[in-house]
Amino acid sequence: MLAHIAELYFVRGLNQSEIAERTSYSRSMISRLLTEARNQGIVEIRIHHPLRRSIALEGTLQRTFNLHDVRVVEASATHNGDALHRVGMMAAHLLGELLREGITIGVSWGSALSATVDSMRQRFCPQAHVVQMIGSLGTRLPNMDGAEIARQLARAIGATYTTLPAPMLVGDEGTRDGLLRDARIREVFAQARRAAVALLGIGAIEPAHSALVRAGFVKPRESLEMQHAGAVGDVCAIPVDLHGRVLSLPISRRVIGVDAQTLSQIHTRIGIACGEVKVKPILGALRSRLINVLVTDEATASAVLKLNQETLSRAAETNS
């Protein structure tokens, strides 16, 4: 009944008095039922704000890092800490432009990807497929793990999906090698290698800001060890330093996920991140070429370009 009344009001455009006449309810009852439909989640209302882009910053980033594409949300479009939400909206719009029949989309995990799939408009792309590229079993943050993101994105675009039935990190290299021989896991990675687009979060390494720590995948001590080894961030749990070098660390040999070579062969690799704590991770990811498309906000983009110039200047002084 609630769905029927909601459809009359929101879809067919009847006013409350007209619905009352059709259903023999009072107008005040119709108002209460519409409120109840929203409270029960039968009706969801989304406001798609137009997002202004900083075209000048996009061009500078694209030229500086030789990127396929860049989307930078203008500072005036973000308010009171909602930058991640707006960046997610921008990433969702970009993904919508890339959708086509038969496309395979690989997804990693994290709050930026969660914001992106939350902002996806309903599309019907039934021949598309979504594949989880990094394990997630045992996470403390189920709303932003790769399996949930794959499911949500597939539902949003009417696609099929495959999850990776494994944890992100295992206890030792032998356990990882054994899992990688499993037929089901091998098939997931085979699908990941067919991906044309990858949606990628960019993780911070500092224990206070690390999603790997918050999710319970690594201990703060392990995160510090990664930092002391030179890591400033990670993409799909692949650690990179500020110069863009992919680091081979002990923790890297315990990850169940795509490796750097597999990831780099995906045509469009969209890194989605914003915020002060992501400036170094973004710069490392850009220089590593693990991502070739960036979606961020104006403040973060400016800080990345500034840090890039500072590090280049210091390197030039050292060499001279």
N, C-alpha and C positions, 0 to 999 in steps of 0.2 A: 504494500500500500504506500509506504513512504517513497519507494522508488518511482511508483506511478505518479504520485503527486509532484515529486521533484522533477520528473521528466516533463510534465505539463508546464511547470513554471520556468525551468531553466532552459529546456530544449525547444519546446513548442511556443514559448513566449506568452502564455496566458497569464493574466494577472490573478491575484488571490480571490477576488470577487467572482471571476469567471470560473475558477476551479471550484469554488464553494457551490456554485450553481450546478456544476456537473456532478459533484460528488455528494451533495446533500449535507455537507459539513458547513459549519459557520465559518466566516472569514477569519475569526480569531483562532479557530481550530486549525485552519490551513496554515496560518502563520506559525503556530506551535509545531505542527508536523514538519514544516520545512526546516525549522530550527533543529528538530530531532533528527532529521535526515542528515544534516551536517554533523551533528554531535556523534552519530553512529558511523560516520565515515562513508555513508551512501553517496553523499555529495562532497566533492572536493573542489575547492576554488583555487585556481592559480592565476596570478597576475604576472604576465610576461612583460616586464619593464624593458623598454628599448635601451640597449646598452651602448653608450658612446665609446668610441675607440680612440686611442692616441696614435694616430697614423704616423706622426713623425717618429715616435719611439719605436713603433713597429718596423719602420724602414731602417732605422739605425741598428736595431738588433738583428734584423735579417741580413744586412750587409756585413755586420761585424762578425757574425758566427756562421754565415753562409747557410741560413735556415731555409727550409721549404716554405714555411709560413709562420706568422707571428700574430697573436691577438693580445692586445693590451687594453684592459678596461681603464677608461679615464678616471682620474681621482675623484672627479665630481659625481661619478656614478656609484661610489662606495660611501657608505655612511655607518658610523658607529660599529665598526668591527664586522660588517657584513661583506668584507672583501672576498672571502673564500666563497660565499654563496654566489656573488656576482661573477667571479672567475669561473665557477662551475657552470653558471648559465651560459657564459661565453663559450666554454668548451663544448657544452651540449649543442649549442648552435652550430659550431664548427663541425662536430661529428654528424649532425643532421645534413650538412652540405655534402659530406663524403659518402653517405649511405647509398648503396646501390644493390641491386639484386645479386645474390651469390657471394657477397662480401663476407670475409671472416675477420672478426675484430678480437684482438687479444686484450685482456685487461689484467692489470696488476692489482693494487689494493690501496687503501688509504682514504683520508678524509676528503682530499680533493676529488678523487674519483666518486666518492659517495655523493658529494655536492653536484657533480656532473650528472650522474644518472638520476638524481632526484629532480633535476631540471629538464630532463629529456621530454619533449612533447611526444604524444602518442603517434607512432608511425606504423605503417603496415609494410614490413619488408620480410616476408615469410621465408625467402630463400637465404637470408642472412644467417650467420652463425656467430655466436660469442663463445670464446674459450678463455678459461682462467689460466694464466701463465705462471703463477707462483702459488705454492701450497699455503694452506691457512688453518688446517685442523688444530684445535687447541687454543685459538686466539681468545684474548679477553675482550676484544673489540669486534664482536660478530657483525655489527651494522656496517663496518667498513672493510670486511675481509673480501678476498677475491671471489669467493663462491657466491656471496650475497650480491656483490656488484654485478657479477655475470648474470645471475638470475634476474635482477631488477632491470638491467639493460635489455636483456632478451625479451622480457615482458613488455617493456616500453616500445620496442620496435617490432614486436610480433615475430621474433626470431627463435631459433633453437639455440641451445647452449650446452656446453660441457664444462664440468667442474673438475678440479684436480684433487683426487682423493688422497691427500698427503699433508703432513705438516709443512710449514715453511722451513723450519730448521729441525734437524735430527741430531742425535747425540754424537755421532762420529761419522767419518768418511765412509767406513764400511757399510753402515746402515743406509746411508744415502745411495751408495752404488747398488746395493741390493734392491732398493725401491725403484731405482731408475731402470732396472731390468724387468720390472713388472709390466705385463702386456698392456694393462689399462693405462698406466702412467705413460708408457711409450706412445700410445695412441694420442693422448692429450698433447704431448709435445709435437707429434706429427701434425696435429691440427694447428698448433701455434706456429709452426714453420710455414703454414699456408696463409697466415694472416696478412692482410694488406694494410691494416691499421692497428696500432697499439695505443691504448690509453694508459698512461704511466704517471704515477705519483712520484715525487722527488723527496726522498726522506732526509731528515737531519740526523746527524750522528751524536751530537751532545746528549748525554743521558737525560737531561731535563726536558729536552724537546724531541727525543727519538720516539717515533711511533713503534719501532721494533721493541723498545723497552716497555712502553705502555701496553702493548699487546701481549707481553710476556714471552716473546720469542728469544730475546737476549737479556742478560742481566746487565745492570748499570756498569759493572766492572768490565764486561765484554765490550760494551759500547765505548768505554774509555780506552780500552786497548786498541780498538779500531781507530779512534781519534789520534792516539799517540803514534799509530803506524802511518798517519798522514791522511786518513779518510776525512772528507768534509761532508759527504752525503752518499746516498745510494739510489739506484734505480733498479727496481725488481730485486732488491737485496744484493745488487752488484755494487760494491763500494768503489768510489772514485775519489781522487784527491783534487786539490784546487787547480792543478794543471790539466786535469782531464784524463789522467792515467787511471786505467782500471787496475785495481789492486788485487793481488792474489793473497788473501789472508786466511788464517786457519778457519775462520767462520765461513768463508766462501765455499769451502769444501764440504760444508754441512747443509747447504741450501738445496731445497727441492724446487727448482724453478728454471726458467730459460736462462741460458748463459749469454755472455756478452756477444758472442759471434752470432747466435741465433737471433737475438734481439736486433742487432745491427742490420740484419738482412731483411727486416720488415720495412716496407717502403715508407710508410708514414708513421713516425713515432712521436706521439703528442705528449709532451711533458706538461703537467698541470700543477702549479704551485704558486703561492704568494706568501708574503710576510717577511719580516726582518730575519727570522731564523732560517729562512730558506734561501737567502742571497748566496751564500757560499755553496750550498748544495746545487743550486741552479747553475751557477757559473761552472762548477765541476762537471755537471751533466752536459751542459752545452759544449764545453771543450772536449768532452769524451766522445761526442757524436752518438751517444746512446739515445739521445733525442734529436730530432731535426725539425720539430715544430714546438713552439712554446706558447702557452696561454698563462698570463699573469696579470697583475694590476700595475698601474703607473708607478707607484712608489717603489715596488719591488724591481721593476724593469730599470728604473733610473739607478737604483742602488747596485744592480748587477753590472750595468755599464760602467759605473764609477769604479767599482772594485776591479773590473777587468782592466781599466786604464791604469789604476794604481799598481797592480801586479806587473803589468807590462813595463811601466816606468821603472819599477824597482829592479826588474830583471835587466833592463837596459843599463842602469847605473852599475849593477854588479858586473856585467860583462865589460863595461868600459873601464 
